[in-house]
């Protein structure tokens, strides 16, 4: 059975070896690609989560625009309503939170405090709007003593900045009745006359701001000492609300108003997939239109307000989106980019693998021939060492068997010369056996009579 197995193996067509080598190579390549994919996590998530802000804030409106834009590329953006930028920051820094993206106001954090976060750039000016009830006689912050003032809920940047400015103006803010109302609710309370003033750190787009700025029952307080505040709080800047910009027909506001503002940023976790970061940067172009406080194209801007810019954001501001993402559908471009990324390591695997498999294939071809050569050599040794008068019939039968097996061997074209040499050597040994008689002795010089060693 063993001999038959060897014969079948020797007679197997070379294409069977090629198939085995091809299957082995394919398995190794597929395993390598799977391992690389598992390690690199190349495909972006289809669902991501963004922390926005309280109802009535511009952050909520921004989030809705981003969601619509990302939906075109098959990305589902989940919006989480929060109390404001402080809560956004807490959620972004919490590794157990699902929030990966959020809007932050300037002055809330730093690189050392939030090393795991990166900025995608500044997106807008965020003025601190301080609306007062008409007739409340509030001209500056010290006039808020004994008044009812909404400074935003816990977790909002409005509350943080409002408290900082109040503390700069008075040692005792205990006489001010501070309320933690979100922008939309604060606007309603102020319009109803149930509170005296409401501060909100948000952009011009805020629905609450738009309601209050055109109302005849509210006034927008100016900050005449804005330069002093900026000197004490360098992250602040000064913006002007022009006369009549809210409503020219009713001339609201009735005069230029100086406000203090921060710059808000679009912030992500550092490990957010690069492709998603590029989509967000593209979506952030909604902030590029001209508004009351900004020129067209001023935002988004490659400015690091509190946090360093993401490396992908730096590339985007310098060169735009990656090449494939400019001309191909998003998911097709991502697959193409990942194939390019995988091409180099796969090529590094394929080159030595091809050499190894080529050597393995060559060994397989030679082995078929060398197995018969080995038996031919032993047969020839017996022929040389046989005693005088011994019959050669047994040796001739074995030689016939070797010849039959050699006829069945199938090898690739480059190895045919070796196979023909083997057959010639078998014929040579047969000739010597047929010429030999029981009384003859054969030459003992093996170096000159051993044709069975392949050249």
C-alpha positions in Angstrom: 0.0 0.0 0.0 2.9 2.3 0.8 4.5 1.6 -2.6 1.1 2.3 -4.4 0.8 5.5 -2.5 4.2 6.7 -3.7 3.4 5.7 -7.2 0.1 7.7 -7.1 1.9 10.6 -5.6 4.6 10.4 -8.3 2.0 10.2 -11.0 -0.1 13.1 -9.7 -0.4 15.8 -12.4 1.6 19.0 -11.7 -1.6 21.1 -11.8 -2.6 19.4 -8.5 0.6 20.8 -6.9 -0.2 24.2 -8.4 -3.6 24.0 -6.9 -2.3 23.1 -3.5 0.3 25.9 -3.6 -2.4 28.4 -4.8 -4.7 27.3 -2.0 -2.0 27.6 0.6 -1.0 31.1 -0.7 -4.6 32.2 -0.7 -5.2 31.1 2.8 -2.0 32.9 4.0 -3.0 36.1 2.2 -6.6 36.1 3.4 -5.4 35.4 7.0 -3.0 38.3 6.7 -5.6 40.7 5.4 -8.1 39.7 8.1 -5.5 40.2 10.8 -4.6 43.6 9.3 -8.3 44.7 9.1 -8.9 43.5 12.7 -5.9 45.5 13.9 -6.4 48.7 11.9 -10.2 48.9 12.2 -10.3 50.4 8.7 -14.0 51.0 8.2 -15.6 53.9 9.9 -18.7 53.4 12.2 -22.1 54.0 10.6 -23.4 55.6 13.8 -21.7 58.3 15.8 -22.9 60.5 18.6 -22.7 64.3 19.1 -23.4 66.4 22.2 -25.1 69.6 21.2 -26.7 71.9 23.8 -29.9 73.0 25.4 -33.0 73.7 23.4 -33.1 77.2 21.9 -29.3 77.3 21.5 -27.4 77.5 18.2 -25.6 74.2 19.1 -28.9 72.3 18.6 -29.4 73.9 15.2 -25.8 73.1 14.2 -26.3 69.5 15.2 -29.4 69.2 13.0 -27.5 70.6 10.0 -24.6 68.2 10.5 -27.0 65.3 10.8 -28.6 66.1 7.4 -25.2 66.4 5.7 -23.7 63.2 7.1 -26.8 61.3 6.2 -25.9 61.8 2.5 -22.9 59.6 3.1 -24.7 56.9 5.1 -23.6 58.1 8.5 -26.2 58.3 11.2 -25.5 61.2 13.6 -27.1 60.7 17.0 -27.8 64.1 18.7 -27.6 64.3 22.5 -29.2 67.4 24.0 -27.2 68.7 27.0 -27.1 71.6 29.4 -24.3 73.2 27.3 -20.6 73.2 26.6 -19.5 72.2 30.1 -21.6 69.1 30.0 -20.4 68.4 26.4 -16.8 68.6 27.7 -17.6 66.1 30.5 -19.2 63.7 28.2 -16.3 63.9 25.7 -13.8 63.2 28.5 -15.8 60.3 29.9 -14.5 57.1 28.4 -17.8 55.3 29.3 -19.8 57.9 27.3 -20.8 57.2 23.8 -20.3 60.9 22.8 -17.5 61.3 20.3 -18.2 64.8 19.0 -19.3 68.0 20.7 -19.3 71.8 20.5 -17.2 73.6 23.1 -16.9 77.3 24.0 -13.5 78.8 24.5 -11.9 79.0 28.0 -13.3 75.7 29.3 -10.3 73.4 29.1 -6.7 72.9 28.0 -4.4 70.4 26.4 -3.2 69.1 29.7 -6.7 68.9 31.2 -8.1 67.1 28.1 -5.3 65.2 26.4 -7.7 62.8 24.8 -9.5 65.5 22.8 -8.7 67.3 19.6 -10.2 70.3 17.8 -11.4 70.3 14.3 -11.2 74.1 14.3 -13.1 77.2 15.4 -16.6 77.4 13.9 -18.2 80.6 15.1 -18.2 83.5 17.5 -20.3 83.0 20.6 -21.3 86.3 22.1 -22.6 86.5 25.7 -26.0 88.0 25.2 -27.5 89.7 28.2 -31.1 90.6 27.6 -32.9 92.7 30.2 -36.6 93.5 30.7 -37.4 96.9 29.3 -37.6 99.4 32.1 -35.4 97.3 34.5 -32.8 100.1 34.5 -29.9 97.7 34.0 -26.9 99.3 32.1 -24.0 97.3 33.4 -23.4 94.1 35.5 -23.3 95.9 38.9 -26.9 97.0 38.2 -28.0 93.3 38.5 -28.0 93.5 42.3 -31.3 92.3 43.7 -32.5 91.3 40.3 -33.7 87.9 39.0 -31.1 86.7 36.5 -31.0 83.5 34.4 -27.4 82.4 33.9 -28.1 79.0 32.3 -28.3 75.5 33.8 -25.5 73.6 35.5 -23.2 72.2 32.8 -23.5 75.2 30.5 -20.7 77.6 29.4 -23.2 80.4 29.9 -23.2 79.8 33.6 -19.4 79.6 33.9 -18.8 82.8 32.0 -21.6 84.7 33.6 -20.4 83.8 37.1 -16.8 84.8 36.2 -17.9 88.2 35.0 -20.3 88.8 37.9 -17.4 88.0 40.3 -15.2 90.6 38.6 -17.8 93.3 39.2 -18.9 92.5 42.8 -17.6 90.6 45.8 -21.1 89.7 46.8 -23.4 88.2 44.2 -25.7 86.7 46.9 -28.2 89.5 46.4 -28.8 88.4 42.8 -31.4 85.7 42.4 -29.6 83.3 40.0 -31.8 81.0 37.9 -30.6 78.0 35.8 -32.9 78.2 32.8 -32.0 77.0 29.3 -32.1 79.6 26.6 -35.6 78.9 25.2 -37.2 78.8 28.7 -35.2 81.9 29.8 -36.5 83.8 26.7 -40.1 82.9 27.5 -39.7 83.9 31.2 -38.2 87.2 30.2 -40.8 88.0 27.6 -43.5 87.2 30.2 -41.8 89.6 32.7 -41.2 87.0 35.3 -37.4 87.5 35.4 -35.4 90.7 35.0 -32.5 89.5 32.8 -31.2 86.5 31.0 -27.7 85.7 29.8 -26.9 83.2 27.1 -23.6 82.3 25.4 -24.6 81.4 21.9 -24.3 82.5 18.3 -26.5 84.8 16.3 -28.4 81.8 14.9 -29.9 80.9 18.2 -33.7 80.9 18.1 -33.8 82.4 21.6 -31.6 85.3 20.5 -33.7 85.9 17.4 -36.9 86.1 19.5 -35.5 88.5 22.1 -33.6 90.9 19.8 -36.7 91.9 17.9 -38.9 92.1 21.0 -40.0 95.5 22.1 -40.3 94.3 25.7 -36.5 93.5 26.1 -33.3 95.3 25.7 -29.8 94.0 24.9 -27.2 95.2 27.4 -23.9 96.5 26.1 -20.4 96.0 27.6 -18.8 99.4 27.5 -15.7 98.1 29.4 -15.2 95.2 27.0 -11.5 96.0 26.6 -11.0 95.6 30.3 -12.7 92.3 30.4 -10.6 91.0 27.4 -7.4 92.1 29.2 -8.4 90.0 32.2 -9.8 87.1 30.2 -7.7 86.8 27.0 -9.9 84.1 25.5 -12.6 86.7 25.1 -13.0 89.0 22.1 -15.2 92.0 21.3 -18.0 92.0 18.7 -20.5 94.7 17.7 -24.2 94.2 17.1 -25.1 96.9 14.5 -28.1 99.2 14.9 -31.2 97.7 13.4 -29.6 94.4 12.4 -32.3 92.4 14.1 -35.2 94.3 12.4 -34.6 97.4 10.3 -38.3 98.2 10.2 -38.5 98.6 14.0 -34.8 99.5 14.4 -34.0 96.7 16.7 -31.6 97.1 18.5 -32.0 100.9 18.5 -28.2 101.4 18.8 -24.8 99.6 18.4 -24.2 97.1 21.2 -20.8 95.9 22.3 -20.7 92.3 23.4 -18.1 89.9 24.7 -17.6 86.7 22.8 -15.7 83.5 22.8 -14.9 81.3 19.8 -16.7 77.9 19.7 -14.9 74.8 18.4 -15.9 71.5 17.0 -14.2 69.0 19.2 -13.7 65.2 18.8 -12.1 62.3 20.6 -8.6 61.7 19.4 -9.5 58.1 18.3 -12.5 59.1 16.1 -12.0 57.5 12.7 -10.1 59.8 10.3 -12.8 59.4 7.6 -15.5 60.6 10.0 -13.3 63.6 10.9 -13.0 64.6 7.3 -16.8 64.3 6.9 -17.3 66.5 9.9 -14.8 69.1 8.5 -16.7 69.1 5.2 -20.0 69.5 7.1 -18.5 72.4 9.1 -18.6 74.4 5.9 -22.1 75.4 6.9 -20.4 77.9 9.2 -18.6 79.6 6.3 -21.5 81.9 5.3 -21.4 85.5 6.2 -23.2 86.5 9.4 -23.4 89.5 11.7 -20.1 88.9 13.3 -18.1 87.1 10.6 -17.0 87.5 7.0 -17.7 84.8 4.4 -15.2 82.0 4.7 -13.9 83.1 8.1 -15.1 79.9 9.6 -14.3 77.0 10.0 -10.8 78.2 10.9 -7.6 76.3 11.6 -7.5 77.9 15.1 -6.8 76.0 18.3 -8.9 77.8 20.9 -8.2 75.5 23.9 -7.2 72.3 22.3 -4.6 71.3 19.6 -5.9 70.7 16.1 -6.3 67.1 14.9 -3.6 66.0 12.5 -6.5 65.2 10.0 -7.8 68.8 10.5 -4.4 70.2 9.7 -4.3 68.2 6.5 -7.8 69.2 5.6 -7.1 72.9 6.0 -3.9 72.6 4.0 -5.0 70.2 1.2 -8.7 69.5 1.5 -10.2 66.0 1.7 -8.1 63.0 0.7 -7.9 62.4 -3.1 -10.2 59.4 -3.4 -12.9 61.1 -1.2 -13.0 64.0 -3.6 -14.1 62.0 -6.6 -15.6 58.7 -5.3 -18.7 58.0 -3.1 -17.7 58.0 0.5 -17.8 54.2 1.2 -16.1 53.3 -2.1 -13.4 55.9 -1.4 -12.8 54.4 2.1 -12.5 50.9 0.7 -10.1 52.2 -1.9 -8.0 54.0 0.7 -7.8 50.9 2.9 -6.8 48.7 0.0 -4.0 51.1 -0.7 -3.0 51.1 3.0 -3.0 47.3 2.9 -1.1 47.0 -0.4 2.3 47.7 1.1 2.2 45.1 3.9 0.5 42.6 1.6 3.2 43.2 -0.9 5.8 42.7 1.8 4.2 39.4 2.6 3.7 38.2 -1.0 7.3 38.7 -2.1 9.0 36.3 0.3 5.9 34.1 0.2 6.2 33.8 -3.6 9.8 32.9 -3.3 9.1 30.4 -0.6 6.2 28.8 -2.5 8.3 28.8 -5.7 11.0 26.9 -3.9 8.4 24.5 -2.4 7.0 23.8 -5.9 10.4 23.2 -7.3 11.2 20.8 -4.5 7.9 19.0 -5.2 8.8 18.5 -8.8 12.4 17.3 -8.1 11.2 15.0 -5.4 9.1 13.0 -7.9 12.2 12.4 -9.9 14.7 12.0 -7.0 12.5 9.3 -5.4 13.0 7.1 -8.4 16.6 8.1 -8.7 17.2 6.9 -5.2 15.7 3.5 -5.9 17.7 3.3 -9.2 20.9 3.9 -7.3 20.2 1.1 -4.8 19.3 -1.2 -7.7 22.6 -0.4 -9.4 24.5 -0.9 -6.1 23.0 -4.4 -5.9 24.0 -5.0 -9.6 27.6 -4.1 -8.8 27.7 -6.1 -5.6 25.9 -9.2 -6.8 27.8 -12.5 -6.6 29.0 -14.4 -9.6 26.4 -16.6 -11.3 23.4 -14.9 -9.7 20.4 -14.3 -11.8 19.5 -10.7 -12.9 15.8 -11.5 -13.3 14.9 -9.9 -10.0 16.9 -6.8 -10.8 15.3 -6.6 -14.2 11.8 -6.8 -12.7 12.6 -4.0 -10.3 14.0 -1.9 -13.1 10.9 -2.5 -15.1 8.8 -1.2 -12.2 11.0 1.9 -12.0 10.6 2.5 -15.7 6.8 2.2 -15.4 6.7 4.7 -12.5 8.9 7.1 -14.4 6.5 6.9 -17.4 3.7 7.9 -15.0 5.4 10.9 -13.5 4.0 14.3 -14.6 6.1 17.3 -14.1 6.1 20.9 -15.3 7.9 21.8 -18.5 11.0 23.3 -16.8 11.6 19.9 -15.2 11.1 17.7 -18.3 14.8 17.6 -19.0 15.4 16.0 -15.6 12.7 13.4 -16.3 14.2 12.5 -19.7 17.6 12.2 -18.1 16.1 9.8 -15.5 14.6 7.7 -18.3 17.9 7.6 -20.2 19.7 6.4 -17.0 17.1 3.7 -16.5 17.7 2.5 -20.1 21.4 2.6 -19.5 21.1 0.4 -16.4 18.8 -2.0 -18.3 21.4 -2.3 -21.1 24.0 -3.3 -18.6 21.7 -5.8 -17.0 20.7 -7.4 -20.3 24.4 -7.7 -21.4 25.4 -9.2 -18.1 25.2 -12.9 -17.8 25.4 -15.0 -14.5 29.1 -15.7 -15.1 30.1 -12.2 -15.8 31.2 -9.6 -13.4 30.4 -6.0 -13.7 32.8 -3.1 -13.5 33.3 -1.9 -9.9 34.3 1.6 -10.7 31.2 3.4 -9.5 32.4 6.8 -10.4 32.6 5.8 -14.1 29.5 3.5 -14.2 27.0 5.4 -12.0 24.7 7.2 -14.4 21.9 7.5 -11.9 23.1 10.7 -10.3 21.2 13.7 -11.8 23.3 16.4 -13.3 
